[in-house]
Amino acid sequence: MRRRGKYREIEAFGLSFMDCVCCGFGAIILLFVLTKFSKLKYVRSTSSAAVVLNQGDSNIVLREKQLRELRRERRRLDTTLTERRAALTAVITESGERQTQLNTLQQQLRKSEISGTVQQRIGDQLFTARQQLTEEMKRLVNSLPKPKNNVVGGIPVDSEYIVFIVDTSGSMRRHWPLVRRKIEETLEIYPQIKGIQIMNDMGQYMFSQYRGKWIPDTPGRRKVILELFDSWAPFSNSSPVEGIKTAIRKFYSEDHDISLYVFGDDFQGLGMESVIATVDQLNRKDAKGGRRVRIHGVGFPGAQLSATGQRFSTLMRVLCDRNAGTFVGLVP
C-alpha cells in the first residue's frame, strides 16, 4: 500500500472559498437593490406630496373666491334690508296718518249722530208745538205763500230718499271737482231728507258699514260724504246698469219716495235696449201708473263729444223719460 504523506495538499479554491465569495456578491446585489428601490420610493412619495400641495393650493384659491362672493352677497343683502326697513317705516308712518284721519272722521260721524239726535228732538218739539196752535195761529200759518210746484231746474224734488250713482272711471276723474260740486248742489235743493246713499256705477258703496241701509241725513254726514268723495276711486266699467239695479233692489219700499241721480260721461255696455228692458222690469209701474223710483241723469262734459258719451246721453234720456225723471247734460 502506498503511504499517504504526512502533509495534505491544500486546494486554493475550495468549496468554502466559493461560499464566501457568493455570499459577498449576494450581499452587494442586495444592497444595490435596496438602495435603488428606496430612491424610487422617495421620488414617488415626493411627487405625491407635490400633487397634494398643488391640490391644497387650488382648494385655498377656490375657498377665497367663495368667500369674496359671500361677502358681495352679504353687502347686497344689507342694502336690500336697509331699503326694506325704510319702506316699512314709510308704510308705518302712512298707516299712522290714515288712522289719524279715520279717528277724525269717526269723531265727525259721532258729532253728526249727536246733531241728528238734537235735530230729531227739535223736530218732535216743533210737531208738538204745531198741535198746540190756536185757531188764529193755524189760520196765519195756512195763509203763508206756498211754492207753486216742487220742481227745481226741471228736476222734481219731492223725494224723501236719494241715491247717488256716480261713474268712477278714469274719464270721469277729469271732471271730479265739477262732479263734487254738482253733488253738493243737489244736496242743497233737499234741505232735509230721511236718507242718503252713495255708490258707484258698479253698485259699490262709499260707506261699507251702510251697505244696503240708508245713511241718516245730517249736516255732519253730508260734510263727511263730500270730504271722502275726493279720494273715492273704486273700479268702474263705465256703465250705470249695475248701480241702478243694486239701488232698486236694495232700497225700494212702497212707503218711500226715492230718487236716483246717475252721474256719468259715457256708456260702454253692449246694448241699450237690454238695459232699458232690465230697468223696466225692476222699476215696475204701480197701480196708479207711477214707477217705484225716479231716475234722474246728469251728463258731464264729454258725454256730448265722444261716441260712448253720446250713447250715455241717449240711454239716460230714455231711462229718465220712462222713469219719471229728468236728464241734464252739462256743456264743456
Secondary structure, DSSP 8 states (H G I E B T S, - for coil): -----SS----SS-HHHHHHHHHHHHHHHHHHHHHHHHHHHHHHHHHHHHHHHHHHHHHHHHHHHHHHHHHHHHHHHHHHHHHHHHHHHHHHHHHHHHHHHHHHHHHHHHHHHHHHHHHHHHHHHHHHHHHT--HHHHHHHHTS---S-SEETTEE---SEEEEEE--SHHHHTTHHHHHHHHHHHHHT-SS-SEEEEEETTS-BS-GGGTTS-B---HHHHHHHHHHHTT------S-SHHHHHHHHHHH--TT--EEEEEEES----S-HHHHHHHHHHHS-B-TTS-BSEEEEEEE-TTTTTSHHHHHHHHHHHHHHHHTT--EEE---
